[in-house]
Amino acid sequence: MKEKNLLELFFPIQANQVNQANQTEQQQQIMVDQILPNDLIEMVPRNNLTATNDFVKEYLNSTITSTKLSTNLGNELKDMVKNQRISVIDLIVSFAQDLKKKQKIGSGRSNKGLYDSEIERIMKPYHRKGFERVIASDQLNLLEPKDKMSFIMNLDPHNKPGSHWVAVYIDADKDKSVEHYDSFGQEPTDDFMKQLKDLIDEINSDYYLKFKVNKNH
């Protein structure tokens, strides 16, 4: 019989709420750079989601071939029923091939935006200067509050395909400000401002921070 912790033993309802919240956060972290569409995600066992998504990214970035993608997926999904596994692999490889043809990544002729994984790669040198990560619009709670930090955020939530990127820079130390940059010139949403306030409260600055909206429009 599985042992229960004290919270589960004496406060089962609260324990269930905590477990559900933890599962939701884990799911957000797993698919923070989601490429696979939701219908394919539902076919892949939860424990294999991250690796499966990463293999597709590698193929789209031309790190591996479609044959290697199929092989990697076969190894990753080896615990699935054989016929089901073969069907899922075929669907994923077909999806990845179609997506790669449409996007023409790096050709300079495509009007498609960047994946968050590509932005992460571009921003990698700036992690030591305070860049945190690329997130979806409902993932500000995943950021670790710091006096000086920056992040790039998609305006779609984590379970959507993605729409438009904005950048945010916070300096609660010297400049005592928050800068929001949107190349489309759009104002920040009310939901973003609410989440941002929660993040600023966690930073716990001794000063009120100025909010600057930078527009290139």
N, C-alpha and C positions, 0 to 999 in steps of 0.2 A: 504494500500500500504506500502510495506517495505521501511523504511527510508534508504537512502544512505549516506555513510560518504563522507567527502569532496573529498577524493581521487577518489572514484567511480564517483562522480558528475562531477568533472572537468578533471580528467585524467582516463577515463574508460579503456583504453588499459593497462596502467601501473597497475591499480587496479586489472585487470584480471590476469596479470602476477604475482603479489604479491599473489593473492588468490591461483593460481595454485601452486606456490612455497610452500605456507603454507600447502596445501593439500598433496603435495608430502612428506613434512617433517613429517606430522601427520601420513601418511601411513607407513613411515619408523619406526616411534616410536611405532605404533600399532603392527607391525609384526617384531620387532627387534629380537624376539626369535621364529620365525615362525616354527611351527611343521607341520601344515596342508599343503598339497600340493596345488599348485596354482589352480587346477581344483575345489577343494572343497572350497577354499577361495572365488572363484567367485560365489559360490552358497549361501554364507552367507552374510546377510546384513552388510554393513560397520560398523554400530554402535554395532554390536554383535561380531565382529571379535576377539577382545581382550579376552572377556570372554570365547568364544568358544575355542580359542586356549589354554587358561589357564585350562579349564576343561580337555582337552585332556592331557595336561602336568600332571595334578593331577592323572589321570588314569595311565599314563605311570610310574609315580613315586609311584604307588600303594597306593596313598592317598585315592582314592575312587574306588568303584567297577564299572564294566561295566553297571550295572543296575542304579547306582547313576549317572554315566556319562550320560546315556540316559535321566534320569529325569532332570538333570541340563540343558541339551541341550533343552529339551522340554520347560522348564520355560523361558530360555533365548530367544528362537526363537518363542515365543508364538504369535507374531504379523504376522508371515508368514502364507500363505494359508495352511490349515491343511494337505492336501495331499502332498504338496511340503515340508512342515516341516517334516513330517514323513519320506519321502524319504531321505532328507538331513541328518536327525539324524541317520538313518540306515547306510548310507554311511560313516559318520564320525565314528560311533562306530565300524563298520567293519574295517575301516582303522586303528583305534587305536588298536584293538585287534590283527590284523595282524602284526603291527609294534612292539607291545610288545612281541609277540612270537619270532620274528626274532632277536630282540636285546638282550634279556636275560640280562637286566640291572642288574649289580651288581653280576653276576655269576662268573666273573673272567675268563670266557671261550669265551667271545664274542670279536670279533675284531672291534666292532663298537666304534665310538668316543662318546664323551660326548655331551649332549645338552648344549646350552648356559645357560639354567635355572639351570642345575646341576653345571656348573662352577660357576655361580653366587652364588649358595648356599655354595659351597666350599670356595669361596673368601669373603663371607660376613664379617668374622672377620677383614678383611684387609681394609674395606672401611674407617675406621677411620685413617688408615695409608696412605691414598692417592689413594687406588684402586678406579677407577671410575666405570667401567662397562664392560660388554661384548658387542662387537659390530661386525657388518659385515664390509667388506672391503670398502664399500661406505658410512660409517657412522661416519667418523672422525669429520665431521662438527657438530655432535650432542654432542660432548664432550665440557665441560666447561674448557677453558684454565687455568691452574694453574702452579705455579713455580715447584711444585713437584706432580707428578701424574703418574698413571700407568693404563694400560688397556689390555685386551685380545681381539684379533681380529681374526675373521675367514677370510680366503682368498677369500671366495665367497661373492658376494654382497647379500643384504638383501632378494632379491627375488629368491635366489637359495637355494638348500637344505643344503649347507655347505660342506666344504672339509677338511681343516686343520687349526689348531689354531697356532697363534704366540702371543708372549707377548712383550709389549713395556713399558719401564720405562723412565720417563723424570725427570731430576733433574736440573732445571735451577738456583738453589740457591747455593748449596755447590759443588757438583761434576761437575756442568756445562756440562752435557752430556745427550745424548739420547741413550738408550740401546735397541737393537732389538734382540729378542731371537727366533730362529726357530729350533726345534728339528730335522728337516729334513736337516738342513744346507743350506737352500736356501737363496739367496740374496733377499733383499726387492725389490718389483716391482717399476717401475718408477712412476706408478700412486700413490702408497702408499707414495713415497718420496715427490711427489708434494703436496698431502694432508697434510703430516706431516709438510712440510715447512709452509703451511698456518696456521697450529695449532701453530707452534713455533713463527710465526710472531705475532699471537694474544697474546701469553704469553709475548712478548715484553721484552725479557731479555736484560740486559745491556752487555752481553757477547756472543761471538760465542760459540755454544754448540758442543762438540765433539760427533761424531756418532760412537757408538760401535756395531759391529755385533757379537753376541755370537752364536756359533754353537755347536751342540752336534751330530757330524756326522764324 
